[in-house]
């Protein structure tokens, strides 16, 4: 009986990949079933304050870094799906007096909130807060009429209409104190020969914490040709010396007589 050489069959790459993947899944499932894992996660936080009276002057953090310990499955869920958790609500009853919050007290509040894991600590010793009183201010809008550039022999023949006439600002009181008392609008057109009706961008300070009721203004007025030139102003008249009154003449004559008697 002739002998035949038997060669080993080559390992198929897809089969090897599937075996490795199955082994990794089994190891991961076993590892997630264990307890006492410690990870750092980003936990959502919401600050509660009277938004009608106060405004933060620096952005409030939306998340905090928390070190937690617990079951592998629970930590996996909180690590990969942190924003599906209900945010912790932190009350700020006196915003103007509260400059920071103690992260130790925040960790205690978070322990009551996240009862399925153990909260070790919140990263950082303090969390800075900056609030100011929410204020409002109305500023009138005027047109720089002296800066309107008209063509020769043309004049503004109507009232200058401005809509709106006032603009309202809302924001931190400290920033509103630096706002101008009047918003002056300049007409950019040159050598006007016809009536004007345009919307212009208001030259107002731009700040992310200040809200304005409008950022544009509508300006319109009529322009007409001056048919007859205005007469030149009359030359100034010389001032004539005042005439002496009768009483003054009588007084001078009496004074002269007294001098002759002496």
Protein Blocks (a to p, Z undefined) as FASTA:
>chain_A
ZZdddddddddfklmmmmmmmmmmmmmmmmmmpghiacdddddddddddfklgccfbdcd
fbdcddddddfklmmmmmmmmmlpccdddddfblmlmmbdcfklmmmmmmmmmmmbccfb
dehjbdcddddddddddddddddfklpccdehiacfbdcddddfbdcddddfklmmmpcf
bdcdddfbghiabdcdddddddddddfkbccfbfbdcddddddddfbacddddddddddd
ddddfklmmmmmmmmmmmmmZZ
